[in-house]
Amino acid sequence: MELPKGFLFSGLNCGIKRYRKDLGIAYSIFDCVATGLFTTNTVKAAPILYNMNLLGENCTKIRAVVVNSKIANSCTGQQGLENAYRTAQKAAQVLQIDQRSVLLASTGIIGLQLPMDKIEAGIEEASKCLNEDPTPFAEAITTTDTFIKMSSRSFEIDGTKVNILGIAKGSGMIHPNMATMLAFIFTDANISPDALKKALKDSVEKSYNMIDVDGDTSTNDMVLALANGQAGNERIEEDSPEFSKFFENLHEINVELAKMIVKDGEGATKLIEVRVVHAPDELSARRIARSIVSSNLVKTAIHAQDPNWGRIVAAAGYSGVDFDPEKLDLHITDGKNMITVLKRGYPCEFNEDEVNSVLSASEIVLIVDLNEGVHSATAWGCDLSEEYIKKNGRYKAWAKTL
């Protein structure tokens, strides 16, 4: 894995969890241009409020991100905000940087205060073991995740090598519109604040905002992007020819991470991909794809390998998009075999055993053809199983075992 120049990482157990890593630091030796996108939930966690305020004042001299897991620092009032500032102050002290250059993230149980003695001691220790390996950081940000999520790309801009690294967490409380998760992008690209902001926003709209696990939107989700310019390329602007190449590689990473998140959905056994094609416009295609992938009835049918295609059509119908049902085609495929179950709005005869065989695959693709235009969109989700109910019915008790 090619890593961006000038970034160091660490992760350890500071005592919030019983055994697993629960505190991570990502640190840049050089000042970073930074941007972020945050939860649309009205209830926003303390680190979200802290970051939104900080990036409004300083988006060109960010140096570090401090993340804790198991406790969300959400719905914690003034004390929670004070703890967020205290966390940043401690990181600034041990890293010998300005407090206004430290971003924060928390994930876990809502309503609990951070154990600041453990957090501060953890930051002290984590600062001593910073190195180029991002794996401990990726481990420290997880909660119900069953595997760490990292992706990277290396490419050339005007003959100069540029690197991008993406690290994410998430498996439950995932729903489109700034999908519920944490994601961090680190790059050594020399890029302007406006160009980085546009690249991240446009990519998130077509990646994290197009995934769903359970329809719940968290109080803590965010995507942060930091660029320290150490690749030495000519600065990328919004209108630069090189912008599209940077965006393409960034977007590949975000899509890859987004798909990892839904594959790791709590209790998930199948990845569901919904492709809406030949739509009159991209927004309509996106709305229909998101509606289908978010449907619990579709999720449970896929889990049970039940060829109940009516649920898919119904979810498209209540998406709020005006389309002609009599032009609708619907195909189901596992990537090898494709079965058409609806043609021009009329049911097709098909062998249920063949459909059941397709639905037994670990990755299912639903192709919804509106036959009304040239635009398309893709959304990703997972099935809904009994295991999801077991995990979330006793989440706090389970969290104590970490």
BAGU-614722 format. One record per residue (C-alpha): residue number from 1; residue in one letter; x, y, z. Coordinates in steps of 0.5 Angstrom, whole numbers, plus 500, padded with zeros to 3 digits. Each point is the difference from the previous one (the first is absolute). Example, Ala and Ser with C-alpha at 12.3 -4.5 7.8 and 13.67 -1.06 7.14 Angstrom:
<pts>
   pos   code   east   north    up
     1      A    525     491   516
     2      S    502     507   498
</pts>
This chain:
<pts>
   pos   code   east   north    up
     1      M    500     500   500
     2      E    503     507   498
     3      L    499     505   505
     4      P    500     508   500
     5      K    506     503   502
     6      G    501     504   507
     7      F    494     496   504
     8      L    501     496   506
     9      F    495     496   504
    10      S    499     496   506
    11      G    495     496   504
    12      L    499     497   507
    13      N    496     498   505
    14      C    499     505   505
    15      G    495     497   505
    16      I    493     502   497
    17      K    500     493   497
    18      R    502     494   504
    19      Y    505     497   495
    20      R    499     503   493
    21      K    503     506   497
    22      D    496     506   502
    23      L    504     507   499
    24      G    504     502   493
    25      I    504     506   498
    26      A    501     502   492
    27      Y    506     505   500
    28      S    503     504   494
    29      I    507     503   501
    30      F    498     505   496
    31      D    494     505   500
    32      C    494     497   496
    33      V    494     503   496
    34      A    494     497   503
    35      T    492     499   498
    36      G    495     496   503
    37      L    492     498   499
    38      F    496     498   506
    39      T    494     497   503
    40      T    493     503   498
    41      N    497     498   506
    42      T    497     505   504
    43      V    504     497   506
    44      K    507     501   499
    45      A    506     498   505
    46      A    505     504   503
    47      P    505     498   495
    48      I    496     502   494
    49      L    498     507   503
    50      Y    508     501   502
    51      N    502     498   493
    52      M    495     504   496
    53      N    502     506   504
    54      L    507     499   500
    55      L    500     499   492
    56      G    496     506   499
    57      E    506     504   503
    58      N    506     496   498
    59      C    500     495   494
    60      T    507     501   498
    61      K    504     499   506
    62      I    498     493   503
    63      R    505     495   502
    64      A    496     494   504
    65      V    494     496   501
    66      V    498     497   507
    67      V    495     495   500
    68      N    497     495   506
    69      S    495     495   499
    70      K    495     496   504
    71      I    498     507   503
    72      A    496     505   495
    73      N    501     506   505
    74      S    493     502   497
    75      C    494     503   504
    76      T    505     502   505
    77      G    499     507   501
    78      Q    505     505   502
    79      Q    504     495   503
    80      G    501     496   494
    81      L    502     507   496
    82      E    505     501   506
    83      N    502     493   499
    84      A    501     501   493
    85      Y    504     506   501
    86      R    504     497   505
    87      T    502     494   495
    88      A    502     505   495
    89      Q    504     504   505
    90      K    504     494   503
    91      A    502     497   493
    92      A    502     507   498
    93      Q    505     500   506
    94      V    503     493   499
    95      L    501     501   492
    96      Q    502     508   501
    97      I    495     503   496
    98      D    495     505   500
    99      Q    493     497   503
   100      R    496     503   494
   101      S    504     495   495
   102      V    497     494   504
   103      L    494     497   497
   104      L    496     495   504
   105      A    495     494   499
   106      S    496     495   505
   107      T    496     494   499
   108      G    496     495   504
   109      I    495     501   506
   110      I    496     506   500
   111      G    499     504   507
   112      L    506     498   503
   113      Q    506     505   502
   114      L    507     498   498
   115      P    504     498   506
   116      M    505     506   499
   117      D    506     497   504
   118      K    500     494   496
   119      I    499     504   493
   120      E    506     505   502
   121      A    505     494   503
   122      G    498     497   493
   123      I    502     506   496
   124      E    506     500   504
   125      E    502     493   498
   126      A    498     500   493
   127      S    504     506   498
   128      K    506     496   502
   129      C    499     494   495
   130      L    498     504   494
   131      N    503     497   494
   132      E    498     499   492
   133      D    495     494   501
   134      P    493     502   500
   135      T    498     493   503
   136      P    499     501   507
   137      F    496     507   499
   138      A    496     496   495
   139      E    499     495   506
   140      A    499     505   505
   141      I    494     504   497
   142      T    495     493   499
   143      T    494     498   504
   144      T    496     495   498
   145      D    504     499   493
   146      T    503     493   499
   147      F    506     502   496
   148      I    504     507   499
   149      K    498     504   493
   150      M    506     503   497
   151      S    501     502   492
   152      S    506     504   497
   153      R    501     502   493
   154      S    507     503   497
   155      F    500     504   493
   156      E    504     505   496
   157      I    498     507   499
   158      D    505     503   495
   159      G    505     495   502
   160      T    500     501   507
   161      K    497     494   504
   162      V    494     501   505
   163      N    497     496   505
   164      I    494     499   503
   165      L    498     496   506
   166      G    493     499   503
   167      I    498     497   507
   168      A    493     499   502
   169      K    495     496   505
   170      G    493     499   500
   171      S    495     494   500
   172      G    494     502   504
   173      M    496     506   500
   174      I    501     501   492
   175      H    496     504   496
   176      P    500     505   494
   177      N    501     507   501
   178      M    507     500   503
   179      A    500     493   501
   180      T    501     498   508
   181      M    507     499   500
   182      L    507     503   501
   183      A    505     501   494
   184      F    507     503   500
   185      I    503     502   493
   186      F    508     502   501
   187      T    503     502   494
   188      D    507     503   498
   189      A    497     504   494
   190      N    501     507   499
   191      I    493     502   500
   192      S    496     507   501
   193      P    495     500   506
   194      D    494     501   495
   195      A    503     494   495
   196      L    500     496   506
   197      K    493     502   503
   198      K    497     499   493
   199      A    503     493   499
   200      L    498     497   506
   201      K    493     503   500
   202      D    499     497   493
   203      S    503     493   501
   204      V    496     500   507
   205      E    494     501   496
   206      K    501     494   496
   207      S    503     495   505
   208      Y    499     501   508
   209      N    493     503   498
   210      M    498     494   496
   211      I    501     495   505
   212      D    495     497   505
   213      V    500     495   506
   214      D    494     501   504
   215      G    497     507   499
   216      D    503     503   506
   217      T    504     507   499
   218      S    505     501   506
   219      T    502     506   504
   220      N    507     499   499
   221      D    501     499   492
   222      M    505     504   497
   223      V    505     499   494
   224      L    507     504   501
   225      A    505     501   494
   226      L    507     503   502
   227      A    505     502   494
   228      N    507     502   502
   229      G    503     501   493
   230      Q    506     496   501
   231      A    500     497   494
   232      G    502     506   497
   233      N    496     501   494
   234      E    497     506   497
   235      R    494     502   504
   236      I    494     497   498
   237      E    494     505   499
   238      E    493     499   498
   239      D    501     502   493
   240      S    507     496   499
   241      P    500     495   495
   242      E    503     495   506
   243      F    494     501   504
   244      S    496     495   497
   245      K    506     495   501
   246      F    500     501   507
   247      F    493     500   501
   248      E    499     493   496
   249      N    505     497   505
   250      L    497     503   506
   251      H    493     498   498
   252      E    503     492   498
   253      I    502     500   508
   254      N    494     503   502
   255      V    496     495   496
   256      E    504     494   503
   257      L    500     502   507
   258      A    492     501   499
   259      K    499     493   498
   260      M    505     498   505
   261      I    495     503   505
   262      V    494     497   498
   263      K    503     493   499
   264      D    502     501   507
   265      G    493     502   502
   266      E    497     497   507
   267      G    498     493   499
   268      A    501     501   492
   269      T    501     493   496
   270      K    499     504   493
   271      L    502     506   496
   272      I    494     503   496
   273      E    502     505   494
   274      V    494     504   497
   275      R    501     502   493
   276      V    495     505   497
   277      V    501     501   493
   278      H    497     504   494
   279      A    497     505   505
   280      P    498     507   498
   281      D    505     504   504
   282      E    505     498   505
   283      L    497     502   507
   284      S    494     496   498
   285      A    504     494   499
   286      R    503     501   507
   287      R    494     501   503
   288      I    497     493   497
   289      A    507     496   502
   290      R    500     503   507
   291      S    492     498   501
   292      I    501     493   498
   293      V    507     499   504
   294      S    497     503   506
   295      S    493     495   500
   296      N    500     496   506
   297      L    495     495   496
   298      V    505     500   494
   299      K    506     498   505
   300      T    496     495   503
   301      A    498     497   494
   302      I    507     500   497
   303      H    502     496   507
   304      A    495     495   499
   305      Q    502     499   493
   306      D    493     501   498
   307      P    498     503   493
   308      N    495     505   502
   309      W    502     505   495
   310      G    493     504   502
   311      R    504     503   506
   312      I    505     503   495
   313      V    495     503   496
   314      A    496     503   506
   315      A    506     503   503
   316      A    502     503   493
   317      G    493     503   500
   318      Y    500     503   506
   319      S    506     503   499
   320      G    497     507   498
   321      V    502     499   493
   322      D    495     501   494
   323      F    501     494   495
   324      D    496     496   496
   325      P    499     493   503
   326      E    498     497   493
   327      K    507     502   498
   328      L    504     496   505
   329      D    505     494   500
   330      L    503     497   506
   331      H    505     495   499
   332      I    504     496   506
   333      T    507     497   499
   334      D    506     497   504
   335      G    505     503   495
   336      K    499     493   496
   337      N    493     499   499
   338      M    495     505   499
   339      I    492     499   500
   340      T    495     505   498
   341      V    494     500   504
   342      L    496     506   498
   343      K    500     503   492
   344      R    497     506   498
   345      G    496     500   507
   346      Y    497     493   499
   347      P    503     494   504
   348      C    504     495   496
   349      E    500     492   501
   350      F    506     498   504
   351      N    502     493   503
   352      E    500     502   508
   353      D    505     495   501
   354      E    505     504   495
   355      V    498     506   504
   356      N    501     497   506
   357      S    507     498   498
   358      V    502     507   498
   359      L    498     503   507
   360      S    504     495   503
   361      A    506     503   498
   362      S    504     505   505
   363      E    499     506   495
   364      I    494     501   497
   365      V    499     506   494
   366      L    493     503   499
   367      I    499     503   493
   368      V    494     505   500
   369      D    499     502   493
   370      L    496     506   499
   371      N    500     501   493
   372      E    499     507   500
   373      G    507     504   499
   374      V    508     499   500
   375      H    501     501   508
   376      S    502     495   505
   377      A    502     499   507
   378      T    502     494   505
   379      A    499     499   507
   380      W    502     495   505
   381      G    497     496   506
   382      C    500     494   503
   383      D    495     495   502
   384      L    496     500   507
   385      S    501     494   505
   386      E    498     497   506
   387      E    507     502   503
   388      Y    499     507   499
   389      I    495     500   505
   390      K    504     496   505
   391      K    506     505   499
   392      N    495     506   501
   393      G    496     497   505
   394      R    505     500   505
   395      Y    505     505   497
   396      K    502     503   507
   397      A    501     493   503
   398      W    504     498   494
   399      A    504     506   500
   400      K    503     499   507
   401      T    503     493   498
   402      L    505     504   495
</pts>
